[in-house]
Amino acid sequence: MKKLLELEYLKIKNFTVFKAFMLLFMVVVPLLFYSIGGLSSPFQAGKESFFGFPNSWSYLLYISSWCMLFPALLVVILVANEISYKTQRQHVIDGLSRKDTILAKFYLICVLTVGILVYVFIVGMIFSLFYGDFSQIFNKAYLLIYFAVQTFGYLSLALFIAVLVKRTSIGVLIFIVAFLLLGILLQGMMTSELAQWLPLNVYNGLIVWPFFDFNTGSAGYEMSEWMRLIIAMIYASGSVVLSFVILKNRDL
């Protein structure tokens, strides 16, 4: 594991795109959080409620979930570039197994998930220093677990798309469309009871904006929060497994 992570680090430490996309995420998250928190609206909580515990977890994590587009696109670019430029084939020639090539990416998205979670947690803590009551810090903190699963789900889906299409530009386009539009488009073509099982709808439903739960319908069966969490973990794991199967059976 350490060897594979060191290999991934050597690839990204001087990769300008990696630095740019992660910097975008790190800047946009607190900027959006601060900007939206300062808006005045009948449906908007006051600053003390918005930035303070426990409500800040809901608002911050929902905003962060939309910003996950940047790290996910980064995974698409990293993986698709390796396939396009035959880097993975060279790794196999140099002694790595096909299993190692996919494990390296699995470890990378795990590290990214943890890093993103820690960063968002720190952002929430900093804002709440000025507005929050720290006695409420653990109220709704379970949402951090949901966010971690959601983050891993997005990144694993990005991994699968990159492995499947092999082309960076096509992979980026597919993920953008899927992330922003596909769930909505497909939801309009089927019942809400069926649409809620779509992978991206499952991921999106883990973190919702307070007062506006778009995943709640008026009739029919709806999965519980814990079931949604379990289904999301199954989908995320399935994306990684499918990526491995494709790479294992494909000519490098």
C-alpha positions in Angstrom: 0.0 0.0 0.0 2.8 2.4 1.0 4.7 1.7 -2.2 1.6 2.3 -4.4 0.7 5.5 -2.6 4.3 6.8 -3.1 4.0 6.0 -6.8 0.8 8.0 -7.0 2.3 10.9 -5.1 5.3 11.0 -7.5 2.7 11.3 -10.4 0.7 14.2 -8.9 3.2 16.2 -6.9 4.2 18.3 -10.0 0.9 17.8 -11.9 -0.4 21.4 -12.4 -4.0 20.2 -13.0 -4.1 18.4 -9.7 -3.0 21.5 -7.8 -5.4 23.7 -9.7 -8.5 21.5 -9.2 -7.8 20.9 -5.5 -7.1 24.6 -5.0 -10.4 25.4 -6.7 -12.2 23.0 -4.3 -10.5 24.5 -1.3 -11.3 28.1 -2.3 -14.8 27.6 -3.6 -16.2 25.7 -0.6 -15.6 28.3 2.1 -16.3 31.1 -0.4 -19.7 29.7 -1.3 -20.5 28.8 2.3 -19.8 32.4 3.4 -21.6 34.0 0.4 -24.7 31.9 0.8 -24.7 32.4 4.5 -24.8 36.1 4.1 -27.8 36.1 1.8 -31.1 37.5 3.0 -34.1 35.4 2.1 -37.4 34.2 3.7 -36.2 30.7 3.4 -32.7 31.4 4.6 -31.6 30.9 8.2 -29.8 33.8 10.1 -26.0 33.8 10.2 -26.0 32.4 13.8 -28.1 29.4 12.7 -26.4 29.0 9.3 -22.8 29.1 10.4 -23.3 27.7 13.9 -23.6 24.1 15.2 -25.5 22.0 14.5 -27.1 23.4 11.4 -23.8 24.4 9.8 -23.1 20.7 9.1 -26.1 20.4 6.9 -25.5 23.6 5.0 -21.7 23.2 4.6 -21.8 19.6 3.6 -24.5 20.2 1.0 -22.5 23.1 -0.5 -19.4 20.9 -0.5 -21.2 18.1 -2.2 -21.7 20.3 -5.3 -18.1 21.3 -5.2 -17.1 17.6 -5.4 -17.2 18.1 -9.2 -13.6 19.3 -9.1 -12.0 16.4 -7.3 -14.1 13.9 -9.3 -13.0 15.4 -12.6 -9.5 15.2 -11.4 -9.8 11.5 -10.9 -11.2 11.1 -14.4 -8.3 13.1 -15.8 -5.6 11.2 -13.8 -7.0 7.7 -14.7 -7.9 8.4 -18.3 -4.5 10.0 -19.0 -2.7 6.9 -17.7 -4.7 4.7 -19.9 -4.4 6.9 -23.0 -0.7 7.4 -22.6 -0.1 3.7 -21.8 1.3 4.5 -18.4 -0.5 1.6 -16.8 1.0 -0.8 -19.4 4.4 0.5 -18.6 3.8 -0.1 -14.9 2.9 -3.7 -15.6 6.0 -4.1 -17.7 8.0 -2.7 -14.8 6.7 -5.3 -12.5 3.3 -4.1 -11.1 0.4 -6.4 -11.4 -2.9 -5.4 -12.9 -4.4 -5.6 -9.5 -1.8 -3.1 -8.2 -2.7 -0.6 -10.9 -6.3 -0.4 -9.8 -5.4 -0.7 -6.1 -3.2 2.4 -6.5 -6.2 4.4 -7.7 -8.4 2.9 -5.0 -5.9 4.0 -2.3 -5.7 7.4 -4.0 -9.5 8.0 -3.9 -9.5 6.8 -0.3 -6.8 9.4 0.6 -8.7 12.1 -1.3 -11.9 11.2 0.5 -10.2 11.5 3.9 -8.4 14.7 3.0 -11.6 16.3 1.7 -13.5 15.2 4.8 -10.9 16.7 7.1 -10.7 19.9 5.2 -14.5 20.4 5.2 -14.5 19.6 8.9 -11.9 22.3 9.5 -13.9 24.8 7.5 -16.9 24.1 9.5 -15.0 24.5 12.8 -13.5 27.8 11.8 -16.8 29.4 10.8 -18.5 28.1 13.9 -15.8 29.6 16.1 -17.5 32.9 15.5 -21.1 31.9 15.5 -21.5 28.4 17.1 -22.1 26.8 20.4 -19.5 24.0 20.7 -21.8 22.1 23.0 -23.8 21.3 19.9 -20.8 20.1 17.8 -21.8 16.5 17.8 -25.5 17.2 17.0 -25.9 16.2 13.3 -22.1 15.3 13.1 -23.3 11.9 11.7 -23.7 13.8 8.5 -19.9 13.7 8.1 -20.2 10.0 7.7 -22.8 10.5 5.0 -20.6 13.0 3.3 -17.6 10.7 3.4 -19.6 7.9 1.7 -21.0 10.4 -0.8 -17.5 11.7 -1.6 -16.1 8.2 -2.1 -19.1 7.4 -4.3 -18.5 10.3 -6.6 -14.8 9.5 -6.8 -15.4 5.8 -7.4 -17.9 6.7 -10.2 -15.3 9.0 -11.7 -12.8 6.1 -11.6 -15.3 3.7 -13.3 -16.1 6.2 -16.1 -12.4 6.9 -16.8 -11.6 3.2 -17.0 -14.7 2.5 -19.2 -14.2 5.2 -21.8 -10.4 5.5 -21.7 -10.4 9.0 -23.2 -10.0 12.0 -21.0 -12.2 14.5 -22.9 -15.0 12.0 -23.3 -14.7 10.9 -19.6 -14.8 14.5 -18.4 -17.9 15.3 -20.5 -19.7 12.1 -19.4 -19.1 12.8 -15.8 -20.2 16.5 -16.0 -23.4 15.5 -17.7 -24.0 12.7 -15.2 -23.2 14.8 -12.2 -25.3 17.8 -13.2 -28.1 16.5 -15.4 -28.4 12.7 -15.7 -30.2 12.1 -12.4 -32.8 14.9 -13.1 -33.3 13.7 -16.7 -33.8 10.1 -15.8 -36.0 11.0 -12.9 -38.4 12.7 -15.3 -38.7 9.5 -17.3 -39.7 7.2 -14.4 -41.5 7.2 -11.1 -39.9 8.8 -8.0 -40.0 5.5 -6.3 -37.8 4.0 -9.0 -35.7 7.1 -9.6 -34.5 7.2 -6.0 -32.5 4.0 -6.7 -30.3 5.5 -9.4 -26.7 5.7 -8.2 -26.3 9.5 -8.5 -29.7 10.1 -6.9 -28.7 7.8 -4.0 -25.4 9.8 -3.6 -27.2 13.1 -3.9 -29.8 12.1 -1.4 -27.3 11.5 1.4 -26.9 15.2 2.0 -29.9 17.5 1.4 -30.5 21.2 2.0 -32.5 21.9 5.2 -36.1 22.9 4.6 -36.0 21.6 1.0 -35.8 17.8 1.0 -36.2 17.1 -2.8 -36.0 13.3 -2.1 -39.3 13.2 -0.2 -42.3 12.4 -2.2 -46.0 12.2 -1.3 -46.7 8.5 -2.0 -45.0 5.2 -2.6 -42.0 3.5 -1.0 -39.0 5.6 0.0 -35.8 4.3 1.4 -34.7 5.3 4.8 -31.5 7.3 5.5 -29.6 4.2 6.7 -30.8 2.2 3.7 -29.6 5.0 1.4 -26.2 4.9 3.1 -25.9 1.2 2.6 -27.0 1.3 -1.0 -24.5 4.1 -1.6 -21.7 2.0 -0.2 -22.7 -0.9 -2.4 -22.8 1.3 -5.5 -19.4 2.8 -4.7 -17.8 -0.6 -4.0 -19.4 -1.9 -7.2 -17.8 0.9 -9.2 -14.3 -0.1 -7.9 -14.9 -3.8 -8.6 -16.2 -3.2 -12.1 -13.2 -1.0 -12.8 -10.9 -3.8 -11.7 -12.7 -6.4 -13.8 -12.5 -4.2 -16.9 -8.8 -3.5 -16.4 -8.1 -7.2 -15.7 -9.7 -8.4 -18.9 -8.6 -5.5 -21.2 -5.5 -5.4 -23.3 -3.2 -2.7 -21.9 
